[in-house]
Amino acid sequence: MQVNPNIFREYDIRGVVKEDLPPDVVVLIGKGIGTFLKRKGVSRLTVGRDGRLSSERIASNLKDGLVSTGLNVTDVGLCPTPVLYFSVPHLSVQAGIMITGSHNPPEFNGIKTALGKAAVFGPQIQEIRALIERGDFEKSSPPPVKSYNILDPYVEHLSHNLKLDRAVRVGMDCGNGTGGLVAPKIFRAIGATVYDLFSEVDGRFPNHHPDPTVEKNLADLKKVVADRGLEVGVGFDGDADRLGTIDQNGKVIWGDQLMILFARSILKKSPGATVIADVKCSENLFSDVRKHGGKAIMYKTGHANIKNKLWEENAPLAGEMSGHLFFADRYFGFDDGIYAAARLVEIVSQLDHPISEELADLPPTFNTPEIRVDCPDEEKFKLVDRVKAQFKKKGYETIDIDGVRVKFKDGWGLARASNTQPTLVLRFESNSQVGLSQIEGEFREVLGREGFTLGAASGH
């Protein structure tokens, strides 16, 4: 059978459902993942799914493939991705698999695997692909699939782990994703006053696209925060592993700004702690961590990269510009948008002033959002290498942990190849609007020499 090799991505197995994930292909994927896990010593695992219309069918096909290899599967049903991660330590199993399309359009879906505390990604996913292509599968009489209600233990754990100093008035947009199954309940249990939107799970996403890090998707949240005079607004993506936030004025608190709030809170009680953030984050974050006595590490973009680095460095906190936030402080170390949102509301409950004032002492910055330019997969890494070489030749200091981040006297610019799409990703930041234009201009010139032109970019 022909399985599209392009569905085996850097962090998951993902494609268009009708074309790439028909039942017989998903069964083969189950056999491939099952064989891979069994040969790593796994005997028991959990399987969960998001609310997409195709997820239940894909989960069923996948379980058929998994049990054919002799693995013992516990189905934890419809849940957010962080709840599937939670099921692994809670049920003392060795691995977990989530069926989720995350924040992709409804016609997509995917399969994400966790092995213990680490993500299965990169070469391991290619190893699974090779097993499928060879038909090299473990075979055993299939054990029966068990079912377990994981939602109640998760709600109970977070409700006991978190504590507000006072009631906080919170706007919450669950985006018709699976976060709506648990998030409003948890926030009310810890004493927040919650005005929630779109908490009904609907895989068609009828109200807006479920990506809360894109500002236009926060329009409904901004309205409820303004109309009700709320203190903070939080929004989740389709599987609730990422967080988007606005302050009491409706201004977005971006991922790196959230990290500053969390880092300051943790460093008060854990002086010298390590904080890890991806290369797209503002220089303000790295400087602020150092200013408050912490060790700041810049690392590769990608939730799997950041999660594995958190364990390697024994860090209490890690995160990405994209809203993936990881707490090993008081928690399990996986990315959980719901838990991160509750930690933010904890901080708000300790303040005697609006959340916006907490970041007022940061130096002003002018930056672009991510600029994404189409670039063929076979070209994108070579292009970034050529860009890096040009900037080094010009004498600039560069960081090449992931693509190239070029330091300028008043800011920085980044060019990196996306690990998930045929795309070049750029971002620029400066302490002035003039500086931002100059940095962007330098990158445009270098890329122009390579035959690349960028569309207009807007700062925020």
Beta strands, then each sheet from edge to edge (+ up, - down):
strand 1: 13-16
strand 2: 44-49
strand 3: 72-78
strand 4: 95-99
strand 5: 108-115
strand 6: 118-119
strand 7: 146-147
strand 8: 169-173
strand 9: 193-197
strand 10: 232-236
strand 11: 243-246
strand 12: 252-253
strand 13: 274-278
strand 14: 295-299
strand 15: 317-319
strand 16: 325-327
strand 17: 366-367
strand 18: 371-374
strand 19: 397-399
strand 20: 404-408
strand 21: 411-417
strand 22: 423-430
sheet 1: 1+ 5- 4+ 2+ 3+ 7+
sheet 2: 1+ 5- 6+
sheet 3: 9+ 8+ 10+ 11- 12+
sheet 4: 14+ 13+ 15+ 16-
sheet 5: 17+ 22- 18+
sheet 6: 17+ 22- 21+ 20- 19+
end
